[in-house]
Amino acid sequence: MPTHSSHPEPGRGVYSISVAAELVGIGVQNLRLYEARGLLQPQRTAGGTRRYSADDLDRLRRIGDLLEAGLNLAGIDMVLDLEAENAALRRQRVPARRQGPGRP
């Protein structure tokens, strides 16, 4: 029997652009700019309306943190790419650690 949660899946786009902007505390134009620069790729409805996920909101908060630290958008793009690459490498290492030394 499926269980129902009051929270959507983290990657599922459910928030409109105005709601996402309000939740994160930034302007709608900034969201559009970040998308145009490739920092964010919200899901789209069949009609083309942007839908932001909880993961997107986390990414927007990270972008805000990096802006406050003094990085420009090009620097933020590089940091986010490196963080994603690092996370992927960590996910690859976890199964290897569980196997232990000397095991295939």
VMD Tcl script that builds the backbone (N, CA, C; Angstrom):
set m [mol new atoms 312]
animate dup $m
set s [atomselect $m all]
$s set {name element resname resid chain x y z} {
  {N N MET 1 A 0.840 -1.172 0.000}
  {CA C MET 1 A 0.000 0.000 0.000}
  {C C MET 1 A 0.890 1.241 0.000}
  {N N PRO 2 A 0.691 2.172 -0.931}
  {CA C PRO 2 A 1.546 3.353 -0.981}
  {C C PRO 2 A 1.283 4.276 0.191}
  {N N THR 3 A 2.356 4.900 0.634}
  {CA C THR 3 A 2.220 5.887 1.702}
  {C C THR 3 A 2.211 7.273 1.089}
  {N N HIS 4 A 1.472 8.153 1.686}
  {CA C HIS 4 A 1.384 9.518 1.181}
  {C C HIS 4 A 2.085 10.441 2.157}
  {N N SER 5 A 2.871 11.330 1.615}
  {CA C SER 5 A 3.612 12.279 2.427}
  {C C SER 5 A 3.097 13.681 2.139}
  {N N SER 6 A 3.158 14.534 3.116}
  {CA C SER 6 A 2.747 15.921 2.914}
  {C C SER 6 A 3.833 16.716 2.197}
  {N N HIS 7 A 5.010 16.118 2.032}
  {CA C HIS 7 A 6.108 16.794 1.362}
  {C C HIS 7 A 6.355 16.149 0.000}
  {N N PRO 8 A 6.518 16.973 -1.049}
  {CA C PRO 8 A 6.816 16.398 -2.366}
  {C C PRO 8 A 8.245 15.847 -2.403}
  {N N GLU 9 A 8.501 15.013 -3.379}
  {CA C GLU 9 A 9.859 14.496 -3.573}
  {C C GLU 9 A 10.791 15.683 -3.782}
  {N N PRO 10 A 12.040 15.607 -3.266}
  {CA C PRO 10 A 12.960 16.756 -3.353}
  {C C PRO 10 A 13.233 17.240 -4.774}
  {N N GLY 11 A 13.189 16.349 -5.750}
  {CA C GLY 11 A 13.484 16.740 -7.125}
  {C C GLY 11 A 12.266 17.087 -7.961}
  {N N ARG 12 A 11.092 17.002 -7.369}
  {CA C ARG 12 A 9.858 17.254 -8.123}
  {C C ARG 12 A 9.520 18.736 -8.121}
  {N N GLY 13 A 9.359 19.306 -9.291}
  {CA C GLY 13 A 9.041 20.721 -9.418}
  {C C GLY 13 A 7.599 21.013 -9.061}
  {N N VAL 14 A 7.394 21.742 -7.987}
  {CA C VAL 14 A 6.033 22.046 -7.534}
  {C C VAL 14 A 5.802 23.540 -7.292}
  {N N TYR 15 A 6.858 24.323 -7.146}
  {CA C TYR 15 A 6.715 25.730 -6.798}
  {C C TYR 15 A 6.790 26.614 -8.042}
  {N N SER 16 A 5.878 27.585 -8.122}
  {CA C SER 16 A 5.936 28.556 -9.211}
  {C C SER 16 A 7.129 29.480 -8.990}
  {N N ILE 17 A 7.458 30.254 -9.998}
  {CA C ILE 17 A 8.612 31.143 -9.896}
  {C C ILE 17 A 8.416 32.174 -8.785}
  {N N SER 18 A 7.203 32.699 -8.632}
  {CA C SER 18 A 6.976 33.714 -7.594}
  {C C SER 18 A 7.048 33.102 -6.198}
  {N N VAL 19 A 6.546 31.886 -6.031}
  {CA C VAL 19 A 6.617 31.217 -4.733}
  {C C VAL 19 A 8.066 30.866 -4.409}
  {N N ALA 20 A 8.800 30.339 -5.394}
  {CA C ALA 20 A 10.209 29.998 -5.177}
  {C C ALA 20 A 11.000 31.243 -4.770}
  {N N ALA 21 A 10.775 32.348 -5.469}
  {CA C ALA 21 A 11.485 33.590 -5.153}
  {C C ALA 21 A 11.170 34.047 -3.727}
  {N N GLU 22 A 9.915 33.939 -3.345}
  {CA C GLU 22 A 9.524 34.351 -1.996}
  {C C GLU 22 A 10.128 33.429 -0.939}
  {N N LEU 23 A 10.107 32.121 -1.172}
  {CA C LEU 23 A 10.645 31.170 -0.204}
  {C C LEU 23 A 12.145 31.362 0.028}
  {N N VAL 24 A 12.857 31.742 -1.034}
  {CA C VAL 24 A 14.305 31.891 -0.940}
  {C C VAL 24 A 14.694 33.332 -0.604}
  {N N GLY 25 A 13.788 34.258 -0.848}
  {CA C GLY 25 A 14.062 35.653 -0.521}
  {C C GLY 25 A 14.860 36.389 -1.570}
  {N N ILE 26 A 14.632 36.043 -2.832}
  {CA C ILE 26 A 15.293 36.750 -3.930}
  {C C ILE 26 A 14.249 37.145 -4.963}
  {N N GLY 27 A 14.646 37.991 -5.883}
  {CA C GLY 27 A 13.713 38.470 -6.891}
  {C C GLY 27 A 13.497 37.486 -8.029}
  {N N VAL 28 A 12.334 37.573 -8.622}
  {CA C VAL 28 A 11.986 36.717 -9.763}
  {C C VAL 28 A 12.981 36.924 -10.906}
  {N N GLN 29 A 13.391 38.163 -11.129}
  {CA C GLN 29 A 14.343 38.443 -12.214}
  {C C GLN 29 A 15.670 37.717 -11.973}
  {N N ASN 30 A 16.077 37.614 -10.717}
  {CA C ASN 30 A 17.306 36.889 -10.410}
  {C C ASN 30 A 17.162 35.408 -10.760}
  {N N LEU 31 A 15.996 34.833 -10.474}
  {CA C LEU 31 A 15.768 33.430 -10.844}
  {C C LEU 31 A 15.906 33.242 -12.350}
  {N N ARG 32 A 15.335 34.160 -13.098}
  {CA C ARG 32 A 15.435 34.080 -14.565}
  {C C ARG 32 A 16.895 34.234 -15.021}
  {N N LEU 33 A 17.625 35.135 -14.377}
  {CA C LEU 33 A 19.035 35.341 -14.707}
  {C C LEU 33 A 19.843 34.079 -14.417}
  {N N TYR 34 A 19.631 33.474 -13.265}
  {CA C TYR 34 A 20.373 32.264 -12.908}
  {C C TYR 34 A 20.083 31.140 -13.898}
  {N N GLU 35 A 18.842 31.052 -14.339}
  {CA C GLU 35 A 18.505 30.041 -15.349}
  {C C GLU 35 A 19.192 30.358 -16.675}
  {N N ALA 36 A 19.179 31.626 -17.079}
  {CA C ALA 36 A 19.815 32.027 -18.332}
  {C C ALA 36 A 21.320 31.752 -18.301}
  {N N ARG 37 A 21.932 31.866 -17.126}
  {CA C ARG 37 A 23.366 31.612 -16.975}
  {C C ARG 37 A 23.686 30.132 -16.780}
  {N N GLY 38 A 22.660 29.293 -16.722}
  {CA C GLY 38 A 22.876 27.862 -16.582}
  {C C GLY 38 A 23.126 27.392 -15.163}
  {N N LEU 39 A 22.860 28.245 -14.176}
  {CA C LEU 39 A 23.074 27.870 -12.782}
  {C C LEU 39 A 21.930 27.031 -12.234}
  {N N LEU 40 A 20.818 27.051 -12.922}
  {CA C LEU 40 A 19.612 26.409 -12.440}
  {C C LEU 40 A 18.771 25.992 -13.637}
  {N N GLN 41 A 18.158 24.820 -13.569}
  {CA C GLN 41 A 17.285 24.367 -14.645}
  {C C GLN 41 A 15.996 23.819 -14.060}
  {N N PRO 42 A 15.044 24.714 -13.773}
  {CA C PRO 42 A 13.781 24.239 -13.209}
  {C C PRO 42 A 13.021 23.394 -14.228}
  {N N GLN 43 A 12.153 22.540 -13.714}
  {CA C GLN 43 A 11.300 21.766 -14.606}
  {C C GLN 43 A 10.313 22.712 -15.271}
  {N N ARG 44 A 9.736 22.264 -16.366}
  {CA C ARG 44 A 8.730 23.065 -17.072}
  {C C ARG 44 A 7.464 22.238 -17.253}
  {N N THR 45 A 6.338 22.915 -17.170}
  {CA C THR 45 A 5.077 22.247 -17.473}
  {C C THR 45 A 4.953 22.134 -18.983}
  {N N ALA 46 A 3.925 21.434 -19.454}
  {CA C ALA 46 A 3.693 21.310 -20.900}
  {C C ALA 46 A 3.509 22.683 -21.539}
  {N N GLY 47 A 2.973 23.635 -20.772}
  {CA C GLY 47 A 2.779 24.991 -21.278}
  {C C GLY 47 A 3.992 25.890 -21.129}
  {N N GLY 48 A 5.082 25.364 -20.552}
  {CA C GLY 48 A 6.317 26.129 -20.432}
  {C C GLY 48 A 6.500 26.868 -19.116}
  {N N THR 49 A 5.584 26.698 -18.178}
  {CA C THR 49 A 5.704 27.375 -16.886}
  {C C THR 49 A 6.785 26.710 -16.046}
  {N N ARG 50 A 7.637 27.538 -15.453}
  {CA C ARG 50 A 8.696 27.008 -14.591}
  {C C ARG 50 A 8.096 26.414 -13.325}
  {N N ARG 51 A 8.674 25.293 -12.888}
  {CA C ARG 51 A 8.290 24.659 -11.626}
  {C C ARG 51 A 9.569 24.310 -10.879}
  {N N TYR 52 A 9.723 24.873 -9.694}
  {CA C TYR 52 A 10.920 24.692 -8.890}
  {C C TYR 52 A 10.700 23.614 -7.839}
  {N N SER 53 A 11.733 22.825 -7.596}
  {CA C SER 53 A 11.686 21.742 -6.616}
  {C C SER 53 A 12.379 22.182 -5.325}
  {N N ALA 54 A 12.252 21.354 -4.291}
  {CA C ALA 54 A 12.974 21.611 -3.044}
  {C C ALA 54 A 14.479 21.614 -3.303}
  {N N ASP 55 A 14.955 20.729 -4.193}
  {CA C ASP 55 A 16.377 20.722 -4.556}
  {C C ASP 55 A 16.774 22.042 -5.212}
  {N N ASP 56 A 15.902 22.566 -6.077}
  {CA C ASP 56 A 16.174 23.861 -6.714}
  {C C ASP 56 A 16.272 24.965 -5.663}
  {N N LEU 57 A 15.384 24.921 -4.676}
  {CA C LEU 57 A 15.416 25.938 -3.615}
  {C C LEU 57 A 16.720 25.853 -2.827}
  {N N ASP 58 A 17.177 24.638 -2.544}
  {CA C ASP 58 A 18.468 24.466 -1.865}
  {C C ASP 58 A 19.598 25.054 -2.704}
  {N N ARG 59 A 19.545 24.798 -4.008}
  {CA C ARG 59 A 20.576 25.328 -4.906}
  {C C ARG 59 A 20.532 26.857 -4.924}
  {N N LEU 60 A 19.341 27.417 -4.933}
  {CA C LEU 60 A 19.215 28.875 -4.905}
  {C C LEU 60 A 19.778 29.463 -3.612}
  {N N ARG 61 A 19.548 28.780 -2.514}
  {CA C ARG 61 A 20.127 29.243 -1.242}
  {C C ARG 61 A 21.646 29.185 -1.285}
  {N N ARG 62 A 22.180 28.134 -1.900}
  {CA C ARG 62 A 23.639 28.005 -2.042}
  {C C ARG 62 A 24.186 29.134 -2.913}
  {N N ILE 63 A 23.494 29.442 -3.996}
  {CA C ILE 63 A 23.902 30.551 -4.868}
  {C C ILE 63 A 23.921 31.843 -4.057}
  {N N GLY 64 A 22.901 32.068 -3.243}
  {CA C GLY 64 A 22.851 33.263 -2.396}
  {C C GLY 64 A 24.015 33.328 -1.427}
  {N N ASP 65 A 24.352 32.184 -0.835}
  {CA C ASP 65 A 25.493 32.135 0.087}
  {C C ASP 65 A 26.790 32.502 -0.629}
  {N N LEU 66 A 26.962 31.982 -1.823}
  {CA C LEU 66 A 28.187 32.257 -2.588}
  {C C LEU 66 A 28.245 33.712 -3.034}
  {N N LEU 67 A 27.097 34.276 -3.386}
  {CA C LEU 67 A 27.063 35.706 -3.730}
  {C C LEU 67 A 27.465 36.556 -2.528}
  {N N GLU 68 A 26.942 36.197 -1.358}
  {CA C GLU 68 A 27.289 36.931 -0.135}
  {C C GLU 68 A 28.775 36.809 0.190}
  {N N ALA 69 A 29.379 35.690 -0.208}
  {CA C ALA 69 A 30.810 35.484 0.032}
  {C C ALA 69 A 31.668 36.259 -0.967}
  {N N GLY 70 A 31.019 36.899 -1.955}
  {CA C GLY 70 A 31.753 37.745 -2.883}
  {C C GLY 70 A 32.036 37.147 -4.247}
  {N N LEU 71 A 31.515 35.968 -4.530}
  {CA C LEU 71 A 31.749 35.364 -5.842}
  {C C LEU 71 A 30.815 35.973 -6.877}
  {N N ASN 72 A 31.288 36.035 -8.111}
  {CA C ASN 72 A 30.424 36.448 -9.205}
  {C C ASN 72 A 29.756 35.206 -9.794}
  {N N LEU 73 A 28.867 35.377 -10.767}
  {CA C LEU 73 A 28.109 34.242 -11.293}
  {C C LEU 73 A 29.005 33.219 -11.985}
  {N N ALA 74 A 30.066 33.666 -12.641}
  {CA C ALA 74 A 30.986 32.716 -13.273}
  {C C ALA 74 A 31.700 31.875 -12.218}
  {N N GLY 75 A 32.097 32.496 -11.129}
  {CA C GLY 75 A 32.735 31.765 -10.037}
  {C C GLY 75 A 31.772 30.803 -9.373}
  {N N ILE 76 A 30.536 31.238 -9.212}
  {CA C ILE 76 A 29.517 30.374 -8.614}
  {C C ILE 76 A 29.293 29.150 -9.487}
  {N N ASP 77 A 29.251 29.341 -10.792}
  {CA C ASP 77 A 29.079 28.229 -11.722}
  {C C ASP 77 A 30.193 27.200 -11.533}
  {N N MET 78 A 31.417 27.667 -11.404}
  {CA C MET 78 A 32.547 26.755 -11.214}
  {C C MET 78 A 32.450 26.036 -9.872}
  {N N VAL 79 A 32.099 26.750 -8.816}
  {CA C VAL 79 A 31.976 26.136 -7.488}
  {C C VAL 79 A 30.886 25.069 -7.500}
  {N N LEU 80 A 29.732 25.386 -8.069}
  {CA C LEU 80 A 28.634 24.421 -8.101}
  {C C LEU 80 A 29.002 23.180 -8.908}
  {N N ASP 81 A 29.711 23.371 -10.026}
  {CA C ASP 81 A 30.171 22.221 -10.817}
  {C C ASP 81 A 31.130 21.357 -10.015}
  {N N LEU 82 A 32.069 21.986 -9.319}
  {CA C LEU 82 A 33.035 21.230 -8.510}
  {C C LEU 82 A 32.349 20.508 -7.349}
  {N N GLU 83 A 31.372 21.160 -6.735}
  {CA C GLU 83 A 30.639 20.508 -5.656}
  {C C GLU 83 A 29.862 19.294 -6.158}
  {N N ALA 84 A 29.260 19.409 -7.341}
  {CA C ALA 84 A 28.520 18.286 -7.915}
  {C C ALA 84 A 29.466 17.144 -8.266}
  {N N GLU 85 A 30.621 17.483 -8.825}
  {CA C GLU 85 A 31.613 16.465 -9.166}
  {C C GLU 85 A 32.118 15.766 -7.898}
  {N N ASN 86 A 32.379 16.523 -6.869}
  {CA C ASN 86 A 32.838 15.968 -5.597}
  {C C ASN 86 A 31.786 15.028 -5.001}
  {N N ALA 87 A 30.521 15.425 -5.041}
  {CA C ALA 87 A 29.445 14.586 -4.518}
  {C C ALA 87 A 29.343 13.283 -5.306}
  {N N ALA 88 A 29.505 13.357 -6.626}
  {CA C ALA 88 A 29.451 12.146 -7.450}
  {C C ALA 88 A 30.599 11.205 -7.109}
  {N N LEU 89 A 31.776 11.756 -6.908}
  {CA C LEU 89 A 32.928 10.935 -6.532}
  {C C LEU 89 A 32.718 10.282 -5.168}
  {N N ARG 90 A 32.134 11.020 -4.246}
  {CA C ARG 90 A 31.856 10.449 -2.917}
  {C C ARG 90 A 30.856 9.300 -3.005}
  {N N ARG 91 A 29.836 9.467 -3.850}
  {CA C ARG 91 A 28.858 8.382 -4.020}
  {C C ARG 91 A 29.511 7.141 -4.609}
  {N N GLN 92 A 30.473 7.305 -5.484}
  {CA C GLN 92 A 31.183 6.167 -6.081}
  {C C GLN 92 A 32.048 5.466 -5.052}
  {N N ARG 93 A 32.606 6.208 -4.109}
  {CA C ARG 93 A 33.514 5.633 -3.114}
  {C C ARG 93 A 32.788 4.869 -2.021}
  {N N VAL 94 A 31.569 5.215 -1.715}
  {CA C VAL 94 A 30.843 4.589 -0.611}
  {C C VAL 94 A 30.728 3.080 -0.796}
  {N N PRO 95 A 30.288 2.566 -1.953}
  {CA C PRO 95 A 30.223 1.103 -2.102}
  {C C PRO 95 A 31.589 0.433 -1.970}
  {N N ALA 96 A 32.632 1.086 -2.441}
  {CA C ALA 96 A 33.977 0.509 -2.341}
  {C C ALA 96 A 34.398 0.383 -0.881}
  {N N ARG 97 A 34.056 1.331 -0.056}
  {CA C ARG 97 A 34.394 1.281 1.372}
  {C C ARG 97 A 33.637 0.158 2.074}
  {N N ARG 98 A 32.400 -0.057 1.677}
  {CA C ARG 98 A 31.578 -1.088 2.313}
  {C C ARG 98 A 32.091 -2.495 2.003}
  {N N GLN 99 A 32.725 -2.654 0.835}
  {CA C GLN 99 A 33.262 -3.959 0.468}
  {C C GLN 99 A 34.461 -4.334 1.324}
  {N N GLY 100 A 35.180 -3.323 1.773}
  {CA C GLY 100 A 36.343 -3.552 2.619}
  {C C GLY 100 A 37.565 -3.925 1.807}
  {N N PRO 101 A 38.730 -3.915 2.454}
  {CA C PRO 101 A 39.974 -4.223 1.748}
  {C C PRO 101 A 40.047 -5.689 1.354}
  {N N GLY 102 A 40.585 -5.904 0.174}
  {CA C GLY 102 A 40.816 -7.256 -0.306}
  {C C GLY 102 A 39.586 -7.943 -0.876}
  {N N ARG 103 A 38.456 -7.253 -0.934}
  {CA C ARG 103 A 37.255 -7.850 -1.500}
  {C C ARG 103 A 37.006 -7.269 -2.880}
  {N N PRO 104 A 36.452 -8.044 -3.766}
  {CA C PRO 104 A 36.183 -7.536 -5.132}
  {C C PRO 104 A 35.105 -6.507 -5.174}
}
mol reanalyze $m
mol bondsrecalc $m
mol representation Tube
mol addrep $m
